Amino acid sequence: MKSPTQSNGAAVLTLTRPADRPPAATLPISESTARLLGAAAVLSIAVIHILDAVGTYQSTRWIFWAYMAVIFASVPVALVLLHFASPLVWVAAGGVAAGPFLGYVWSRTIGLPGDAPDVGNWLCTLGMAALFVEASLLSLSATRLVVWRRSR
């Protein structure tokens, strides 16, 4: 802080940052916290698809098996996220989120083979929950990849 005087003799208080210290780079959250949140999001995607898979077994069997692939991929990705800090793990987490996200958008816009009744059904409760978690995980994954790249 310094107090220069004006031409009329009154002091003016100004706040300045010391010139010898650059501003500290701060991250919104630590890597370990991000990995924990990422693992929770990956497992949330699995739980949402477990809940929705029951209805697809009889109606559209191939969608049921696509759900099973997402569920089975989620477990090892969540475990690896908890144990390793690597950009490849964030790419895998983003993949677990991107696949179902794109599938949901595709099923609601042009429709999936054998699943025409879902076209335009954007307000499905589980679907909206899945979109929220998947978009959040995609954002987190992209952010962590950018942070990793800047730190190198």
N, C-alpha and C positions, 0 to 999 in steps of 0.2 A: 504494500500500500504506500502511496505517496500523496502528499498534500501540496500541490502547487498553488500558488496564489494567483488570483485573477487581477486584472488591471485596477479594480477598485479595492484591492487589499483583502478580499474575502478568500478564505481557503476553500478549495474544491477537493473532495476526497475521491480518488480514483483507485480502482482495484486492478492490479496487473499481476500476471503470472511471472514468477522468477524466470529470467532468460536462460539460466543455466540448466533447467530441468525441462525436458520435452514432456508433452502430455502422455500419460500412461495409456497404453492400449488395453482396453478392457473387453472381455468377452461376456456375452449375456449370461452364459452358464458354463460350468466346467465340462470337460470331456466326460468325466465319470458320471456326472448328472445327466448329460445328454444321452449317454449309452443306456443308463437306467430308464429314462423316459422312452428311448427308442425301443428297448426290449418290451416295455409295458405296452407300447403301441402295437408292436408286432403281435404280441399275444392277444391283444384286444381284437385285432383283425381276425385272428384264428377263432376266438370265441364267437364273434359275430357270425362268422361263416359256419360254425358248428350249429348255431341256433337256426340259421336259414337253410342249412343243408337238408333237414328233415323233410321239408316241403318239396324239395326238388328231386328226391329219390324216385318218386312215382311219376312225376310229370315230365321231367327232362333229365334223363340219366346222365348225359354227358356233362351237364352243368354241375350235377352232384359230384362227379369225379374231378371236375376242375376245382370245386370247393375243397375236396379232399387234398388236392395237390397244394393249394394255398395253406391249408391247415398243417399238413405234414412239413412243408417248407418253413413255416413260421417257427416251429420249435427249435431247430438247429440254428436258425438265424438269430433268434432271441438269446440263445445260450452263447453264441459266438460274440454277440454284441456285449453281453455282460462280462466277457473275459478278455477281449482283445480290442485295442484301439488301433483301427486300421481303416483307411479310406475304402478298401474293398468290402469291409463289413457294412459300411454305410451305403455302398452301391447295392449290396444284397438286400438290405433293409428297404431301400427305395424300390427295388424290384418287387419285393413282397407287397408293397403298397401300390405300385403303379399298375400291376396286372389286374387286380380286382377293380381298381378305380376306372381303368379304361374299359373293362368288361361291363361295369355298371352303366357308364355313359353310353356305350355301344348298345346295350340291351334296351335302354330307354329312348334312344334316337332312331336307329334303323332296325333294331331288333336282332336277336340272336336266332340262329336256326332252331326251330322247334319251340321258341319261347315268345311268340308274337304278342300274347296278352300283356306283356310288360312294357310295350312301347307307350311312352307318355306317362307311365306310372312313377313319377319322380318323387312322390311323397311317401314312399314305403319307409316305415319307421326304421327297420334294420338297415335298409339301404342308405338312409340319410346318416345314421350313426356310422356306418362303414365309410361313407364318403368323408365325413369329418375326421375320423381317425386316420384314414389313408392320406388325405390332404395334409394333415398335421405331420405325419411321418415323412411324407415327401418333402415338406418344407424343412423339417429338422435335418433330414439327410442332406439336402442341398446346402443348407447352412453349414453343417459340419464339414462337408467337402470343400466349401469355399474357405472356411477357417483353416483347414488342413493345408490347402494349397498356398494360402498367404503366409502360413508359418514356415514354409519350406524355402 
